[in-house]
């Protein structure tokens, strides 16, 4: 759709926690519509085997990102809850299903590598590592310098013992030049014994998990060169449908380069169905 904007160098996506359990259309849409390459990391052997590895522009590794030391991975009954941390059952038992899903069935020793030690310069980082997000980021601050967007999953109240709070993660990213732009997903859960629509998975108001999207702050964005701006535009357009922010970025691109891409962009989006997210 944005075929009038092309990045000169491949847009590098880092998928930390690449298990196919949860669909990631926001990554697929970006990858399928741009010149991109993806690096995926998944330490759970069973989940790693399920990943489609046929695309040569996608490379997957069966280890975790962390502090560089070997770790004990707690494999839970629900694989999506597996973590280096132990589930906070005192809290999780307040909601349907989690007492069963969070049961630790086995432990495996897995290797970790620091995000800082990855050879590639990364443009977009997605992190879903069940309470271990802070450790990944604090050992990846050098890679955050080039990154334009970070999406991470966290919880207002920790789901895991010794999990860093969402405010600590946001603060860490803010210190590294980012600001909170949006929530890609907002997960709510109902306190037992209440149910809504006769569905145990439907919540009312209580915020259970949030997928936070952090972007580089405006001061840094204004210093971007043409290729960096185009990469950010592509991420925000294809992954997050943030059309008003993309409009701002294309205006900035035009002012820097004497182009008029904004005319093409506004002609494009006038036919799109745009809805408020929350």
KATA-V144151 format. One record per backbone hydrogen bond with DSSP energy under -1.0 kcal/mol. CO is the residue of the C=O (numbers start at 0). NH is the residue of the N-H. E is the energy in kcal/mol with one decimal. If there is no record, write none. Layout:
co:CO nh:NH e:E
co:CO nh:NH e:E
This chain:
co:1 nh:4 e:-1.9
co:10 nh:36 e:-2.2
co:11 nh:122 e:-2.1
co:11 nh:123 e:-2.0
co:12 nh:38 e:-2.9
co:13 nh:125 e:-2.9
co:14 nh:40 e:-2.5
co:15 nh:127 e:-2.6
co:23 nh:26 e:-1.1
co:23 nh:27 e:-2.2
co:24 nh:28 e:-3.3
co:26 nh:30 e:-2.9
co:27 nh:31 e:-2.9
co:33 nh:35 e:-1.3
co:34 nh:10 e:-2.6
co:36 nh:12 e:-2.8
co:37 nh:58 e:-2.8
co:38 nh:14 e:-3.2
co:39 nh:60 e:-2.4
co:40 nh:16 e:-2.4
co:40 nh:17 e:-1.7
co:43 nh:47 e:-2.8
co:44 nh:48 e:-1.9
co:47 nh:50 e:-1.2
co:54 nh:57 e:-1.8
co:56 nh:37 e:-2.7
co:58 nh:39 e:-3.2
co:60 nh:41 e:-2.5
co:60 nh:62 e:-1.3
co:63 nh:112 e:-2.1
co:70 nh:109 e:-2.9
co:72 nh:107 e:-1.9
co:73 nh:82 e:-1.5
co:74 nh:104 e:-2.8
co:74 nh:105 e:-1.3
co:77 nh:80 e:-2.9
co:78 nh:81 e:-1.7
co:82 nh:73 e:-2.8
co:85 nh:160 e:-3.1
co:86 nh:88 e:-1.5
co:87 nh:90 e:-1.1
co:87 nh:91 e:-2.6
co:88 nh:92 e:-2.2
co:90 nh:93 e:-1.8
co:91 nh:94 e:-1.9
co:93 nh:191 e:-2.7
co:96 nh:100 e:-2.5
co:97 nh:101 e:-2.5
co:99 nh:102 e:-1.4
co:100 nh:77 e:-2.2
co:102 nh:76 e:-2.2
co:105 nh:74 e:-2.8
co:107 nh:72 e:-3.7
co:109 nh:70 e:-2.6
co:110 nh:63 e:-2.4
co:112 nh:65 e:-1.8
co:113 nh:116 e:-1.4
co:114 nh:117 e:-1.6
co:122 nh:147 e:-3.1
co:122 nh:148 e:-1.5
co:123 nh:13 e:-3.0
co:124 nh:150 e:-3.0
co:125 nh:15 e:-3.2
co:126 nh:152 e:-1.6
co:131 nh:135 e:-1.6
co:132 nh:136 e:-2.3
co:133 nh:137 e:-3.0
co:134 nh:138 e:-1.1
co:136 nh:139 e:-2.0
co:138 nh:115 e:-2.1
co:139 nh:143 e:-1.3
co:142 nh:146 e:-1.3
co:147 nh:215 e:-1.5
co:148 nh:124 e:-2.4
co:149 nh:213 e:-3.1
co:150 nh:126 e:-3.0
co:151 nh:211 e:-2.7
co:153 nh:209 e:-3.1
co:158 nh:87 e:-3.2
co:159 nh:162 e:-1.7
co:164 nh:168 e:-1.6
co:165 nh:169 e:-2.4
co:166 nh:170 e:-2.3
co:167 nh:171 e:-2.1
co:168 nh:172 e:-2.3
co:169 nh:173 e:-2.7
co:170 nh:174 e:-2.1
co:172 nh:177 e:-2.2
co:173 nh:176 e:-1.7
co:176 nh:216 e:-2.9
co:178 nh:214 e:-2.6
co:181 nh:212 e:-3.0
co:184 nh:210 e:-2.5
co:186 nh:207 e:-3.1
co:186 nh:208 e:-1.5
co:190 nh:193 e:-1.3
co:195 nh:198 e:-1.7
co:198 nh:201 e:-1.3
co:205 nh:188 e:-1.3
co:208 nh:186 e:-3.0
co:209 nh:153 e:-2.2
co:210 nh:183 e:-2.8
co:211 nh:151 e:-2.0
co:212 nh:180 e:-2.8
co:212 nh:181 e:-1.4
co:213 nh:149 e:-2.5
co:214 nh:178 e:-3.0
co:216 nh:220 e:-2.3
co:217 nh:221 e:-2.2
co:219 nh:222 e:-1.2
co:220 nh:223 e:-1.7
co:224 nh:228 e:-2.4
co:225 nh:229 e:-2.4
co:226 nh:230 e:-2.1
co:227 nh:231 e:-2.1
co:228 nh:232 e:-2.6
co:229 nh:233 e:-2.6
co:230 nh:234 e:-2.3
co:231 nh:235 e:-2.5
co:232 nh:236 e:-2.1
co:233 nh:237 e:-2.5
co:234 nh:238 e:-2.0
co:235 nh:241 e:-2.4
co:240 nh:242 e:-1.7
co:241 nh:245 e:-2.2
co:242 nh:246 e:-1.9
co:243 nh:247 e:-1.9
co:244 nh:248 e:-2.3
co:245 nh:249 e:-2.7
co:246 nh:250 e:-2.1
co:247 nh:251 e:-1.9
co:248 nh:252 e:-2.5
co:249 nh:253 e:-2.7
co:250 nh:254 e:-2.2
co:251 nh:255 e:-1.9
co:252 nh:256 e:-1.8
co:253 nh:257 e:-2.1
co:259 nh:262 e:-1.1
co:260 nh:264 e:-2.5
co:261 nh:265 e:-2.5
co:262 nh:266 e:-1.8
co:263 nh:267 e:-1.7
co:264 nh:268 e:-2.5
co:265 nh:269 e:-1.0
co:267 nh:270 e:-1.1
co:268 nh:271 e:-1.4
